[in-house]
Amino acid sequence: MGGDYAPEPIVHGALKAACEVKGEILLVGIPDEVKKHIPGTGLPKNVSIIPATQVIGMDETPTTALRQKKDSSLSICAKLVKDGEAEAMVSAGNTGAATASALLSWRQIAGIHRPAIATAFPCKHGRFLLLDAGASPDVDPIHMVEFAIMGRAYAELVMERTSANVHLLNIGEEPAKGNAFAKEAYSLLTQHNWFAGNIEGKDIFRKPVDVVVCDAFVGNIVLKSCEGVAEFIMDEIRSSIPNGIGKYLFVPMKSALKPLRKKMDYAEYGGSPLLGLNGICIISHGRSNAKAIHNAVLNAAKCVESDVVGSIRTRVAQQIPGKFK
């Protein structure tokens, strides 16, 4: 039920994904509202509706809403995963509430102290993964190592990267650059052979990077700034066509921009995984359309099939010293 246009695009996207996933899809929400968007042919055999009586709004305070609305679609989704009746949840609703419901229900993987939202960004070499993009703004330097391990697991298993490298987002490439937090994080990361050093914001879109780590305060600013710049550029291109010749330029310009638009379209990726918990949660944009939800469901299924959670557990046990666990 969450999202700016829910439940219509959620239902349509899930139904489209139903014919491509091996398992079952559960639509959790107010049945009468969900049924309005089901085609006359009915639900596929692997799709069913799980009733909820409450909805958490986009502007509600997460912890308060979860405490007051125990029969919300988000709360029920998280409980289904906790009880083993589902293997993953996908939400386009209140990000804070989705994060909190998953965290409170599933808890962190042993050795992981903070969850992280891992967002895929388009770049010259395809896509790179940045985390944390919004889950944990207050962290310690050792948590950058945890983010790196989680990001590498996802990049290798889901994004199909071989021996993924990790960079620390900083104000300069040199080891001595940055504040005390960045310097200590750099020192801890250098203990791992997959660490490729610091990287500046201007280079994350140009150089061949796989995973970039930072705290959520910085990561979310990067995310929102990129969204704003992308929208600004597209709006400027549209408005710069002089009156009277737009009809002649529209077709060739549209063709030229098509690859760029596809690369920058968040719907192509669907959503960002919340890593570090004992379950899979894909957080989609509030504005998600059916295409985005379709891809988010496929992404969730791939996370389950590749056992991202199990891989993170194993890697954390092997790569984080006992004194930090």
Summary of the structure (lengths in Angstrom):
residues: 325
radius of gyration: 20.5
end to end distance: 37.2
largest distance: 69.0
contacts: 1106
relative contact order: 0.17
helix: 46%
strand: 16%
